Amino acid sequence: MTDLSGLPRTGRMRKVIICDLQKCNGCQVCEVVCAYTKEKSQNLKLSRIRVLRIEPFLNIAFACRKCEKPTCVKACPRDAVTQLGDGSISIDKDKCNGCGWCVESCEFGAMKLHLDSKIAVVCDFCKDLGEPQCVKYCPKKAISYTTVEQAARKSSKEAAEYLLAEVA
């Protein structure tokens, strides 16, 4: 059974990176931190998280959404892209030939080909470090590593507090 987010309803909900649109100013610190953490480079094109500027003052940081039925996995003709138990995506570098089918099929644009190796890359949520470094170092605390349900509850609470403050 799934909820409206498309994620399975299980005892252990999948955590994803969520961006608070009211806090994100598009500074791209998350991209710098990611590129440095993963590639020891300051080249933003090597980052696994992206900041999308929609309008001059509307920015959103996004990474892999841990889809229930990831199209990137289905699209890979070499079985190099697999989904792990926690929903995150793994790339087998020995099998990936850089065809880009996974990149093309990702509905969120979260996958990309590495600039140098031409192997698919995607956010792994810094599992080896215990927490996503982009979240840890976001200066505005605009991104969080949480479940969609937890983010929705927080947003509802903040909206209610705002309305109560307005009528008081």
Secondary structure, DSSP 8 states (H G I E B T S, - for coil): -B-TTS-B--SS---EEEE-TTT-----HHHHHHHHHHHS---GGG-SSEEEEEETTEEEEE-----SS-HHHHH-TTS-EEE-TTS-EEE-TTT-----HHHHH-TTS--EE-TTT--EE---TTGGGTS-HHHHH-TT--EEEE-HHHHHHHHHHHHHHHHHHHH-
